[in-house]
Amino acid sequence: LDDVIKQAKSEGAYIIALEQYPNSLSPQECKDILAKNNINSTYLILGNEVHGVNDSVLKTADSILEIPMLGTKESLNVSVATAIALYELKK
């Protein structure tokens, strides 16, 4: 995965990792960055439901996106999280 990210970045892609993280951004903050920088190619990286996105990917990602959630749950099924993230980034 690290090689894919390096290749994508060399081609001008913007890498977003979906994870709960101290410096994570809201969907709107990510959309603002994409619009401000006129970014056309974006990769959305998701981890599995147990371990999430690994640290090496988090370190190389351009942004870390977090889906805001209310209540006590800390995670979503990865397919649900994918759908929500894609919807939020494209709306």
Summary of the structure (lengths in Angstrom):
residues: 91
radius of gyration: 12.7
end to end distance: 27.6
largest distance: 39.8
contacts: 239
relative contact order: 0.26
helix: 42%
strand: 18%
